[in-house]
């Protein structure tokens, strides 16, 4: 009975249903091995030999497959049909051969299917092949490049740029896009301009709006009405003249549907329409694919199989009528050079399966609804429109206005689906005009001037960032989700109102890389490298030649930075950012002169937390600071010395940023009081809403409520590590809301404490959501609120939710998957304690104590031995050597402790 291996248990379950009992279907749970995060995993001196290591989580899955092969004499590798899937199959075969689980005569084959349907799986099983080594070599080249960049560039950042965390081949280029856009916005100089609109009326009393396009007989350009005075003169020119309709022109127009989805466009549309992140979208699509509802979801392709096109056309005719089916099928051609090994677009496996006919979880339903509608729309008739332009003017030709509108004559594909927009701008052409005839008078109801200012380019959303990366040829669809998530996790970028904003760390890293590694964060270089990697897939390049050429230049660039000092790096970055940080002043004075003391000069500094700020060179005599950025850009931000809120009882009260979030502080740190009173901002309190009164209230906690009526002991209310509470003696009882800390009275406090006592101490946490019984093992599965975010709980297993997943969106299927992954990592189900291990533990401790006890006297003896006196100069030299050694040891320890992560775009 052949052993079939796929990536996930969900996929295994679906395939097993089609293959029946003649096959053993097992899951590898993703990649079984990877490069260990240590020096030498890619040996650049030995033809880029790569040292792989089976992950601890994967060992039991590999063993299960190896055990199955002892009884079944055939292995079929059925992982995903892309480069990543091919790599998993190759890794698995290599690992099993190393374990001697595959014998010389064991048949090993590879099968691929683009959709998990009975027909697709059955067809694939009849067309086995061997692992495609060209795809594997493309994977090896990518993985080696990502390792070499991440493992060699990240330590440079740690040493030269305090607070930096990592760099990556694609991650850093993506970050550059966001940083450069922010700098464009900050450097943008808004320009004022005006427009004039008139509300006009036909002789039949129907109103329509027209905008001024001609003034003084000349066509108006955007900035011709530069101020209010010019706009008012234009209003007078219109108001003082009679107007009539000079022409009415109606032209037919059409709109064609968008092509079916590929990975990047699906991510963009889910972001536009539902605010879903790339990872969130791909997770839902993955589950739809594994359940057999859609084709493979990682693809650059937009073409559709002929049988799918026919099925779509039949479904359109059945649902909407023959007039919605074009005369011939629409053919979409792939633009990408090597479209993820020529995959089909993302489409439903059954065109007749509407979203309403399937039982889907909320997120899956949203994604499936998009895919189903977009697929049908892509094969529907065009929408037919009629666009009308009405020219209105004065008899002397001095004033001209234009009204535009359009009417949908036939809705076509719009009946099913219309692509979302990245901006919220409304199109004036969408308005419907009343019946207007040439030569008729246009009565003026009102004439209104409107002030406008040019707008800077918008910050990227995840959707527009993915679109930009796709345009530049940076990264690949399978990597977009992880790249954006990585730069957020590294705290290089934050998301506000769905827009991506660079943090100080991200800005500094980008400028550093542009100064010292400009080539490797270049858009063209990164895109060209992607093309070379695609050439390897196509068998047109040798993967080791690509690596050798890259490493030769990159290693030289790394070596050039070895002698750089931190101060030199900061000065260089400060110089590079000077036009941005210190723009010319209106009075022509030196923008670097400290506005506080007038003597010191402003320059960029880095804080211990890794952020940057602008400070005075006269520190500590002058403590002037301002946020990183141009003057005034961060007036509401908290600087490194805090934001002054005012004074209370003679003490300055400041709002500050710390490692664990914002807090308020009374006074300054002194030798007598190194740790002045501080209080963290409670959850839900916005930084920009904190004033002096709120800060003083926080600093006054814990608050005395009164003395308990039973024993006279004091009751206090405060905010602790686990939230708001009331305290009586050694008893703490949680309060539901932070605000109650400041308002709770004696009666309520006694009641809460009594409830705590009646429950026997610990309050059982209330689930955010109850999902029901575990489908396989029983027992309640709940979504809980935790200190570090929401998580799924089943028995003794707690599995944290992915960052972009809201508790309301968690399904039982996702919960079971997270629980299984957590259990595989060691968050095991309750098991009986192993007696043997329990007996051995004390013996080890005893041995350890014995060894310590034996060595201790030797140390004491050494300590008591008098040291020979040294001359003062020798003492100083000795002290310097010791300090240097200690510093070196600390640096080495820190460097060893930090492990550069795999490149965000590692596929």
C-alpha positions in Angstrom: 0.0 0.0 0.0 1.8 3.2 -1.2 2.5 6.0 1.2 1.4 9.4 -0.1 2.9 12.5 1.6 1.3 16.0 1.6 2.1 19.1 3.7 -1.0 19.4 6.0 -3.4 17.2 7.8 -6.4 19.0 6.2 -5.0 18.3 2.7 -4.3 14.7 3.7 -7.8 14.2 4.9 -9.3 15.5 1.6 -7.0 13.4 -0.6 -7.6 10.3 1.5 -11.3 10.7 0.8 -10.6 10.4 -2.9 -7.9 7.7 -2.8 -9.7 5.4 -0.5 -8.1 2.6 1.7 -5.5 1.5 -0.9 -3.2 4.3 0.1 -1.7 5.6 3.4 -1.9 9.4 3.3 0.4 11.2 5.8 1.3 14.9 6.4 4.9 16.3 6.6 3.6 19.4 8.4 5.4 21.7 6.0 9.2 21.8 5.6 11.0 19.0 7.4 14.4 20.6 7.5 16.1 24.0 7.1 19.5 25.7 7.4 20.5 25.9 11.1 20.8 29.6 12.1 24.5 29.5 12.7 27.7 30.4 10.9 28.8 28.0 8.1 25.3 26.6 7.2 26.2 27.8 3.6 29.9 27.0 3.0 31.0 29.7 0.6 34.5 28.2 0.4 33.2 24.8 -0.6 31.0 25.4 -3.7 28.1 26.7 -1.5 27.6 23.4 0.2 24.5 23.6 2.4 24.2 21.9 5.8 20.6 21.0 6.5 19.1 20.1 9.8 15.8 18.4 10.5 13.7 20.6 12.8 12.9 19.2 16.2 9.2 19.6 15.5 9.5 17.6 12.3 11.4 14.6 13.6 8.3 12.8 14.8 6.5 13.4 11.4 9.5 12.1 9.5 9.6 9.0 11.8 5.9 8.4 11.2 6.6 8.4 7.4 9.7 6.2 7.8 7.7 3.7 10.0 4.9 3.6 7.4 7.5 2.8 4.7 8.7 -0.3 6.6 5.3 -1.9 5.8 4.5 -0.1 2.5 7.1 -0.4 -0.3 6.3 2.8 -2.3 6.6 6.5 -1.6 4.5 9.1 -3.6 5.3 12.8 -2.9 2.2 14.9 -3.4 3.2 18.3 -2.0 2.1 21.6 -3.6 2.7 22.2 -7.3 5.2 25.0 -7.0 8.9 25.6 -6.2 8.2 25.4 -2.4 6.3 22.2 -2.8 9.0 20.7 -4.9 11.6 21.6 -2.3 9.6 20.0 0.5 9.4 16.8 -1.6 13.2 16.9 -2.3 14.0 17.5 1.4 11.7 14.7 2.5 13.2 12.2 0.0 16.8 13.2 1.0 16.0 12.9 4.7 14.4 9.5 4.3 17.3 8.2 2.3 19.7 9.5 5.0 17.7 7.5 7.5 17.8 4.4 5.2 14.0 4.4 5.2 14.1 4.4 1.4 15.9 1.3 0.0 17.5 1.1 -3.4 14.5 -0.8 -4.8 11.8 1.5 -3.1 9.8 3.2 -5.9 9.7 7.0 -5.3 7.6 9.3 -7.5 6.2 12.8 -7.5 2.7 13.8 -8.4 1.2 17.3 -8.7 -2.4 18.6 -9.0 -3.6 22.2 -9.2 -6.8 21.4 -7.4 -7.8 18.9 -4.8 -10.7 17.3 -6.6 -11.4 13.6 -7.4 -10.7 14.1 -11.1 -7.5 16.2 -10.6 -6.1 13.8 -7.9 -7.0 10.7 -9.9 -5.4 12.1 -13.1 -2.2 13.1 -11.2 -1.8 9.7 -9.7 -1.8 8.3 -13.3 1.0 10.7 -14.4 3.8 10.3 -11.8 7.3 11.8 -12.4 10.5 12.4 -10.6 11.4 15.5 -8.4 12.1 18.4 -10.7 15.7 19.4 -9.9 15.5 22.7 -11.8 12.8 23.8 -9.4 14.8 22.5 -6.5 17.9 24.3 -7.6 15.9 27.6 -7.9 14.8 27.0 -4.3 18.3 26.3 -3.1 19.6 29.5 -4.8 16.9 31.6 -3.1 17.4 30.0 0.3 21.2 30.4 0.1 20.9 34.0 -1.0 18.5 34.8 1.9 20.8 33.1 4.4 23.9 34.8 3.1 22.3 38.3 3.2 20.5 37.8 6.5 23.4 36.1 8.3 26.1 38.5 7.1 24.2 41.8 6.9 22.2 41.6 10.2 25.4 41.4 12.4 26.7 44.5 10.7 23.5 46.3 11.6 23.7 45.1 15.3 27.3 46.4 15.6 27.0 49.7 13.7 23.4 50.7 14.3 22.0 50.4 17.9 18.5 49.0 18.0 18.5 47.5 14.5 17.3 43.9 14.3 17.8 42.4 10.9 18.1 43.0 7.2 17.0 40.8 4.3 17.4 40.5 0.5 13.8 41.5 -0.2 12.7 42.8 3.3 15.1 45.7 3.1 14.0 46.8 -0.3 10.4 46.7 0.7 11.2 48.8 3.8 13.0 51.3 1.5 9.8 51.8 -0.5 7.9 52.7 2.7 10.6 55.0 4.1 11.1 56.9 0.8 7.4 57.4 0.5 7.3 58.9 4.0 10.2 61.2 3.1 8.3 62.3 0.0 5.3 63.1 2.1 7.4 65.1 4.7 9.2 67.1 1.9 5.9 67.8 0.1 5.0 71.5 -0.2 1.3 71.8 -0.6 0.1 74.3 -3.2 -3.2 76.2 -3.1 -5.6 76.3 -6.0 -9.3 77.0 -6.5 -12.1 75.7 -8.6 -15.5 77.2 -9.4 -18.7 75.2 -9.7 -22.2 76.3 -10.8 -25.5 74.6 -10.1 -27.5 75.1 -13.3 -31.1 74.4 -14.3 -32.8 73.4 -17.5 -36.0 75.2 -18.7 -37.9 72.1 -17.2 -36.4 72.8 -13.8 -34.0 69.9 -13.7 -30.7 70.7 -12.0 -27.1 69.7 -12.9 -23.6 70.8 -11.9 -21.0 72.2 -14.2 -17.4 73.3 -13.5 -15.6 76.3 -14.9 -13.2 75.4 -17.7 -12.8 78.7 -19.7 -12.2 82.2 -18.2 -11.4 85.3 -20.2 -11.7 83.2 -23.4 -8.7 81.0 -22.3 -8.8 77.4 -21.1 -8.2 77.2 -17.4 -5.3 75.2 -16.1 -5.2 73.6 -12.6 -3.3 76.5 -10.9 -4.7 79.4 -12.8 -7.1 80.3 -9.9 -4.3 80.5 -7.4 -6.1 82.3 -4.5 -9.5 83.4 -3.2 -9.3 86.8 -5.0 -8.9 85.1 -8.4 -11.7 82.7 -7.6 -14.1 85.5 -6.6 -13.3 87.3 -9.8 -14.2 84.1 -11.7 -17.5 83.9 -9.7 -18.4 87.4 -10.7 -17.6 86.7 -14.3 -20.1 83.8 -14.3 -22.7 85.6 -12.3 -22.7 88.6 -14.5 -23.4 86.7 -17.8 -26.3 84.7 -19.2 -25.4 81.1 -20.1 -26.7 78.7 -22.7 -25.9 75.2 -23.8 -23.4 75.3 -26.7 -23.2 71.5 -27.3 -24.3 68.1 -26.0 -22.2 65.2 -27.1 -23.0 61.6 -26.2 -20.4 58.9 -26.9 -20.7 55.1 -26.4 -18.1 53.5 -24.1 -17.4 50.1 -22.7 -15.7 48.7 -19.6 -14.0 45.3 -19.7 -13.8 42.9 -16.7 -10.6 42.4 -14.7 -8.8 39.1 -15.3 -9.2 36.3 -12.8 -7.2 36.4 -9.6 -3.5 35.6 -9.1 -1.9 35.7 -5.7 -1.0 39.4 -5.6 -4.3 40.6 -7.0 -6.3 38.4 -4.5 -4.3 39.9 -1.7 -4.9 43.4 -2.9 -8.6 43.0 -3.4 -9.1 41.3 0.0 -7.2 44.3 1.6 -9.3 46.9 -0.3 -12.7 45.3 0.3 -12.3 43.6 3.7 -9.2 45.1 5.2 -7.6 41.7 5.4 -3.8 41.4 5.6 -1.9 39.3 3.1 -1.2 36.5 5.6 -4.8 36.4 6.7 -6.0 36.2 3.1 -3.5 33.4 2.2 -4.5 31.4 5.3 -8.2 31.5 4.3 -7.3 30.6 0.7 -5.1 27.8 1.8 -8.0 26.2 3.7 -10.3 26.6 0.7 -7.7 24.9 -1.5 -7.2 22.1 1.0 -10.9 21.5 1.2 -11.1 21.2 -2.6 -13.0 24.5 -3.2 -10.5 26.4 -5.2 -7.4 25.8 -7.3 -3.8 26.4 -6.0 -3.6 29.8 -4.5 0.1 30.7 -5.0 0.4 31.6 -8.7 1.5 34.4 -11.0 -0.8 33.1 -13.7 -4.1 34.5 -14.9 -4.9 32.0 -17.6 -7.8 29.5 -17.1 -8.1 25.9 -18.2 -10.3 25.5 -21.3 -12.7 23.2 -19.4 -13.0 25.8 -16.6 -13.8 28.6 -19.2 -16.5 26.4 -20.7 -17.9 25.7 -17.2 -17.9 29.4 -16.3 -19.7 30.4 -19.6 -22.3 27.7 -19.0 -22.9 29.0 -15.4 -23.2 32.6 -16.6 -25.8 31.6 -19.2 -27.7 29.6 -16.6 -27.7 32.3 -13.9 -27.9 35.5 -15.9 -29.0 34.8 -19.4 -27.3 34.4 -22.8 -26.9 38.1 -23.3 -24.2 38.1 -20.5 -22.0 35.6 -22.3 -19.7 37.1 -24.9 -19.6 35.6 -28.4 -16.1 34.1 -27.8 -14.3 33.2 -24.6 -12.1 35.8 -23.0 -8.4 34.7 -23.2 -6.0 36.2 -20.5 -2.3 35.8 -21.0 0.3 35.7 -18.2 2.6 38.8 -18.1 5.2 37.2 -15.7 8.2 35.6 -17.4 8.1 32.5 -15.4 4.6 32.5 -13.9 5.2 30.3 -10.9 5.9 27.4 -13.2 2.8 28.2 -15.5 0.1 27.7 -12.9 -3.5 28.4 -13.6 -5.3 31.4 -12.1 -7.1 31.1 -8.7 -10.6 30.0 -9.5 -13.4 27.8 -8.0 -13.1 24.1 -8.8 -16.8 24.0 -9.4 -18.3 27.0 -11.1 -21.8 26.1 -9.9 -20.8 26.2 -6.3 -21.9 29.7 -5.1 -20.8 30.9 -1.7 -24.3 30.4 -0.4 -24.2 26.7 -1.3 -21.1 26.0 0.7 -20.7 25.8 4.5 -17.8 28.1 5.1 -16.3 30.0 8.0 -16.6 33.8 7.8 -13.1 34.6 6.5 -13.2 31.7 4.0 -16.6 32.8 2.8 -15.3 36.4 2.1 -12.3 35.1 0.1 -14.3 32.5 -1.7 -17.0 35.1 -2.6 -14.3 37.3 -4.2 -12.8 34.4 -6.2 -16.1 33.0 -7.4 -17.5 36.4 -8.5 -14.2 37.5 -10.1 -13.9 34.3 -12.0 -17.4 34.5 -13.5 -17.1 38.2 -14.2 -13.8 37.6 -16.1 -15.8 35.6 -18.7 -18.8 37.9 -18.9 -19.8 40.5 -21.5 -18.4 44.0 -21.2 -20.5 46.8 -19.6 -21.8 49.3 -22.1 -22.0 52.9 -21.1 -23.0 56.2 -22.7 -20.8 59.2 -21.7 -22.3 62.6 -22.1 -20.4 65.9 -22.2 -22.3 69.2 -22.1 -20.5 72.5 -22.9 -22.2 75.6 -21.5 -20.9 79.2 -22.2 -21.6 82.9 -22.4 -22.4 84.5 -25.7 -19.2 86.6 -25.7 -17.1 83.4 -25.2 -15.5 84.8 -22.0 -16.9 82.0 -19.7 -17.2 78.3 -20.4 -18.4 75.5 -18.1 -18.6 71.7 -18.6 -20.9 69.1 -17.2 -20.2 65.4 -17.6 -22.1 62.3 -16.8 -22.6 58.7 -17.8 -25.3 56.1 -18.0 -24.9 52.4 -17.9 -26.8 51.1 -20.9 -26.0 47.4 -20.2 -24.4 46.3 -16.9 -22.6 43.2 -18.2 -20.0 41.9 -15.7 -20.9 44.7 -13.3 -24.0 42.7 -12.4 -21.7 40.3 -10.6 -18.5 42.0 -9.6 -16.6 45.3 -9.7 -13.0 45.7 -8.7 -12.2 47.8 -5.7 -10.2 51.1 -5.7 -7.2 52.0 -3.7 -8.3 55.6 -3.3 -11.7 56.9 -2.2 -11.9 59.6 -4.9 -15.3 59.8 -6.6 -15.5 60.0 -10.4 -17.6 63.0 -11.5 -18.3 61.1 -14.8 -20.4 58.6 -12.8 -23.2 61.2 -12.3 -26.3 61.0 -14.4 -27.3 64.1 -16.2 -30.9 65.2 -16.9 -32.2 65.7 -20.4 -30.3 68.7 -21.9 -30.8 70.2 -25.4 -28.3 72.2 -27.4 -29.2 75.9 -27.6 -31.4 76.0 -24.5 -30.6 78.5 -21.7 -28.9 77.4 -18.5 -30.2 79.2 -15.5 -27.8 79.8 -12.6 -29.0 78.6 -9.2 -25.7 79.1 -7.4 -22.0 79.7 -8.2 -19.6 78.4 -5.6 -15.8 78.7 -5.3 -13.9 75.8 -3.6 -10.4 75.9 -2.1 -8.1 73.0 -2.7 -4.5 72.1 -1.8 -2.4 69.6 -3.7 -2.0 66.4 -1.7 1.2 64.4 -1.1 1.5 60.9 -2.4 -0.5 58.6 0.0 1.2 56.2 2.4 1.2 52.6 1.3 -1.5 50.2 2.4 -0.6 46.5 2.3 -2.6 46.3 -1.0 -0.8 49.2 -2.7 2.6 48.0 -1.4 2.1 44.6 -2.9 1.0 46.2 -6.1 4.2 48.4 -6.2 6.4 45.4 -5.4 4.8 43.5 -8.2 5.3 46.4 -10.6 9.0 46.6 -9.7 9.5 42.8 -9.9 10.5 42.6 -6.3 9.8 39.3 -4.4 7.2 36.8 -5.6 3.5 36.2 -4.7 4.4 33.5 -2.2 6.6 35.9 -0.3 4.6 39.1 -0.2 2.6 38.1 3.0 5.7 37.2 5.0 7.7 40.2 3.9 5.2 42.8 5.0 4.6 40.9 8.3 8.4 40.7 9.0 9.0 44.4 8.8 6.1 45.0 11.1 7.4 42.3 13.6 10.9 43.9 13.5 9.2 47.2 14.6 10.6 48.9 11.5 7.0 49.8 10.4 3.7 50.3 12.1 0.2 50.2 10.7 -2.2 53.1 11.4 -5.7 53.3 9.8 -4.5 50.6 7.4 -1.5 52.7 6.3 2.1 51.7 6.7 4.3 54.3 8.5 8.1 53.8 9.1 9.4 53.9 12.6 12.7 55.6 13.5 14.5 52.2 13.4 13.2 51.4 10.0 14.3 54.8 8.7 17.8 54.5 10.1 18.3 51.0 8.8 17.2 52.2 5.3 19.5 55.2 5.2 22.4 53.0 6.6 21.9 50.4 3.8 21.5 53.1 1.2 24.9 54.6 2.3 26.9 51.4 2.7 25.0 48.8 0.7 23.2 50.9 -2.0 23.5 48.2 -4.7 21.8 45.6 -2.6 18.7 47.6 -1.8 18.4 48.9 -5.3 15.1 48.2 -7.0 16.7 47.2 -10.4 19.3 45.0 -8.8 16.7 43.1 -6.8 14.4 42.7 -9.8 17.3 41.5 -12.0 18.2 39.0 -9.3 14.7 37.7 -9.3 14.9 37.2 -13.0 18.1 35.3 -12.7 16.4 33.0 -10.1 13.5 32.5 -12.6 16.1 31.6 -15.2 17.4 28.8 -12.9 13.8 27.5 -12.7 13.7 27.5 -16.5 17.0 25.7 -16.7 18.7 28.6 -18.4 21.3 29.4 -15.6 23.5 27.4 -13.2 22.4 28.2 -9.6 25.9 28.1 -8.2 27.1 30.6 -10.8 24.4 33.1 -9.7 25.5 32.6 -6.0 29.2 32.9 -6.8 28.7 36.2 -8.7 26.5 37.6 -5.9 28.8 36.5 -3.1 32.0 37.8 -4.7 30.7 41.4 -4.6 28.6 41.2 -1.5 31.3 39.7 0.8 33.6 42.6 -0.3 31.0 45.1 0.6 30.6 43.5 4.1 34.4 43.6 4.6 34.5 47.3 3.8 32.3 48.0 6.8 34.4 46.1 9.4 36.4 49.2 10.4 33.4 51.6 10.6 32.9 53.2 14.0 29.3 53.9 15.3 30.0 57.6 15.6 31.2 57.6 12.0 28.0 55.8 10.9 25.7 58.2 12.8 27.5 61.2 11.3 27.2 59.8 7.8 23.4 59.2 8.3 23.0 62.6 9.9 24.7 64.2 6.9 22.6 62.2 4.4 19.4 63.2 6.2 20.5 66.9 6.7 18.1 68.4 4.1 15.3 66.4 5.6 16.2 67.0 9.3 17.4 70.6 9.1 15.5 72.3 6.3 16.4 76.0 5.6 14.8 78.5 8.0 12.5 81.3 6.8 14.9 84.0 8.2 18.0 82.3 6.7 19.6 81.5 10.0 21.6 78.3 10.6 19.0 75.5 11.1 21.4 73.5 13.2 21.8 76.1 15.9 20.1 74.9 19.1 16.9 76.9 19.7 17.2 76.4 23.5 20.8 77.5 24.4 21.8 79.2 21.1 25.4 77.8 21.4 25.2 74.1 20.7 24.6 72.4 17.4 21.8 70.0 16.6 22.7 66.5 15.4 21.1 63.0 15.3 21.5 60.8 18.4 20.3 57.2 19.0 18.5 56.2 22.2 19.2 52.9 24.0 15.8 51.6 22.9 17.0 51.9 19.3 15.0 55.0 18.3 16.6 58.2 17.1 16.1 61.8 18.1 17.7 65.2 17.5 19.7 66.6 20.4 22.0 69.5 21.4 25.8 69.1 21.3 25.9 70.9 24.7 24.3 68.0 26.5 24.1 67.6 29.6 24.2 71.4 30.1 21.5 71.8 27.5 18.9 69.0 27.5 17.1 70.2 24.4 15.7 67.4 22.2 13.1 67.0 19.5 11.7 64.0 17.8 13.5 62.5 14.8 12.4 64.3 11.6 12.0 67.9 10.4 11.1 70.6 12.9 7.5 70.4 13.9 6.9 67.0 12.2 6.5 65.3 15.6 5.1 68.0 17.9 2.7 65.4 19.4 5.4 62.7 19.7 7.2 61.8 22.9 10.9 62.7 22.7 13.7 60.8 24.5 13.4 63.1 27.5 9.7 62.8 27.6 6.9 65.3 26.9 6.3 67.9 29.5 2.7 67.9 30.8 3.1 70.5 33.5 4.0 70.7 37.2 2.5 69.3 40.3 3.6 70.2 43.8 6.8 71.6 42.2 7.6 68.4 40.4 7.7 68.2 36.6 5.3 65.6 35.3 6.3 64.1 32.0 4.9 61.5 29.5 7.6 59.1 28.3 8.2 56.0 26.2 9.7 52.9 27.6 10.5 49.3 26.6 7.1 48.2 27.8 5.1 51.1 26.4 4.2 54.7 27.4 4.3 55.9 31.1 4.1 59.0 33.2 6.8 60.1 35.6 7.1 62.6 38.5 10.4 64.5 38.6 13.8 63.5 37.2 16.2 60.7 38.2 18.8 61.9 40.7 21.5 60.2 42.8 19.2 60.4 45.8 16.2 59.0 43.8 17.5 57.0 40.8 14.0 55.7 40.1 11.4 58.5 40.4 7.7 57.6 40.7 6.3 56.1 37.4 3.0 54.7 36.2 2.3 52.9 33.0 -0.7 54.0 30.9 -3.5 51.5 31.3 -4.7 49.6 28.3 -7.1 51.6 26.2 -5.7 55.0 27.3 -4.5 56.9 24.2 -1.2 58.7 24.4 -2.5 61.9 22.8 -5.3 62.1 25.4 -3.0 62.1 28.5 -2.9 65.5 30.2 -1.6 66.7 33.6 -4.7 65.8 35.5 -4.8 62.2 34.2 -1.1 61.8 34.8 -1.3 63.0 38.4 -4.2 60.7 39.0 -2.2 57.7 37.7 0.8 58.6 39.8 -1.4 58.8 43.0 -2.3 55.1 42.7 -2.9 52.9 44.7 -5.9 54.8 45.9 -7.3 54.4 49.4 -10.9 53.2 49.3 -11.3 53.0 53.1 -11.2 50.5 56.0 -13.0 47.2 55.7 -16.0 47.1 58.0 -15.2 43.6 59.3 -11.6 44.0 60.4 -10.7 47.7 59.9 -7.9 46.8 57.5 -7.2 49.2 54.6 -8.8 48.5 51.2 -6.8 49.9 48.2 -7.6 50.2 44.4 -4.8 50.2 41.9 -3.5 48.9 38.5 -1.1 46.1 38.5 0.6 43.7 36.0 -2.7 41.9 35.5 -4.9 45.0 35.2 -7.2 47.0 37.7 -7.7 45.5 41.1 -8.9 46.1 44.7 -6.7 44.8 47.6 -7.6 43.8 51.1 -4.7 42.4 53.1 -3.2 39.7 50.9 -6.4 39.3 48.8 -6.5 40.8 45.3 -9.7 40.9 43.3 -9.8 42.0 39.6 -12.0 44.9 38.4 -13.6 44.7 35.0 -12.8 48.3 34.0 -9.8 50.6 34.6 -12.0 53.6 35.3 -13.5 51.8 38.3 -10.2 52.1 40.1 -10.8 55.8 40.4 -14.5 55.6 41.3 -15.1 52.4 43.3 -16.6 52.9 46.8 -16.6 50.8 49.9 -19.8 48.8 49.2 -18.7 47.8 45.8 -15.2 47.0 46.9 -16.4 44.7 49.8 -18.8 43.0 47.3 -16.0 42.3 44.8 -13.7 41.0 47.5 -16.5 38.8 48.9 -17.1 37.3 45.4 -13.4 36.5 45.1 -13.4 34.8 48.5 -16.5 32.7 47.7 -14.8 31.4 44.5 -11.8 30.2 46.5 -9.2 32.6 45.2 -8.6 32.5 41.5 -11.3 33.8 39.2 -11.9 31.6 36.2 -11.4 33.5 33.0 -14.4 34.0 30.9 -14.0 32.9 27.2 -14.2 35.5 24.5 -15.8 32.9 22.3 -16.9 29.3 22.9 -16.3 27.3 19.7 -17.7 24.0 20.9 -16.3 20.5 21.4 -13.0 19.4 19.8 -14.2 17.4 16.7 -11.6 14.6 17.2 -10.8 14.4 20.9 -13.7 16.1 22.6 -13.4 18.8 25.3 -14.4 22.5 24.9 -12.4 24.7 22.6 -12.5 28.4 23.5 -11.0 31.7 22.5 -9.5 33.4 25.5 -8.1 36.8 26.3 -4.4 36.7 27.4 -1.7 39.0 28.7 0.0 38.8 25.3 -3.1 38.7 23.1 -6.0 36.3 22.4 -5.3 32.6 22.2 -7.1 29.3 21.6 -7.5 27.0 24.7 -8.2 23.3 24.6 -7.5 21.2 27.8 -3.9 22.2 28.7 -2.9 23.5 25.3 -2.8 27.3 24.7 -2.2 28.4 21.1 -1.7 32.1 20.4 -3.7 33.5 17.5 -1.7 34.9 14.5 -1.3 38.7 14.7 -3.7 39.5 12.0 -6.5 37.2 13.1 -9.3 38.7 15.2 -11.0 36.5 17.9 -14.3 36.9 16.0 -12.8 35.4 12.9 -11.5 32.2 14.6 -13.2 29.1 13.3 -13.1 25.6 14.8 -11.0 24.4 11.8 -8.4 27.1 12.4 -8.5 26.5 16.2 -7.9 22.7 15.7 -5.0 23.6 13.3 -3.4 26.0 15.8 -3.8 23.4 18.6 -2.2 20.7 16.5 0.8 23.0 15.6 1.2 24.0 19.3 1.1 20.3 20.4 3.7 19.5 17.8 6.0 22.1 19.2 5.8 20.7 22.7 2.6 22.3 24.1 1.4 18.7 24.8 -1.8 17.3 26.0 -1.8 16.3 29.6 0.1 13.1 30.1 1.0 10.9 33.0 4.3 11.8 34.5 7.2 9.5 33.6 8.3 7.7 36.8 11.7 6.9 35.5 12.5 10.5 34.7 11.2 11.6 38.1 13.6 9.2 39.9 16.7 10.3 37.9 16.2 14.0 38.4 17.3 14.1 42.1 20.4 12.1 41.3 21.5 14.6 38.8 20.9 17.5 41.2 22.9 15.7 43.9 25.7 15.1 41.5 25.7 18.8 40.6 25.8 19.8 44.3 28.6 17.4 45.0 30.7 18.8 42.1 30.1 22.3 43.3 31.0 21.5 46.8 34.2 19.8 45.7 35.3 22.8 43.6 34.4 25.6 46.1 37.4 25.2 48.5 39.8 25.6 45.6 38.2 28.9 44.5 38.3 30.2 48.1 41.9 29.2 48.4 42.7 31.1 45.2 40.8 34.1 46.5 42.7 34.2 49.8 46.2 34.0 48.1 47.7 37.5 48.3 48.5 39.2 45.0 51.8 40.8 44.3 51.8 44.6 44.2 52.1 46.2 40.8 53.3 49.6 39.8 50.6 52.2 39.1 51.2 52.2 35.3 51.1 48.4 35.2 47.8 48.5 37.2 46.3 51.0 34.7 47.4 48.8 31.7 46.0 45.7 33.4 42.7 47.5 34.1 42.4 48.6 30.4 43.2 45.0 29.2 40.6 43.6 31.6 38.0 46.1 30.5 38.7 45.4 26.9 38.5 41.7 27.4 35.2 42.1 29.3 33.8 44.3 26.6 34.9 41.8 23.9 33.4 39.0 25.8 30.1 40.9 26.2 30.0 41.8 22.5 30.8 38.2 21.5 28.1 36.9 23.9 25.5 39.3 22.5 26.5 38.5 18.9 26.2 34.8 19.7 22.9 35.3 21.4 21.4 37.1 18.4 20.4 34.8 15.6 19.6 36.4 12.3 16.2 35.3 11.1 15.6 33.7 7.8 14.9 36.3 5.1 11.3 37.3 5.1 11.1 36.3 1.5 12.5 32.8 2.0 10.3 30.6 -0.1 
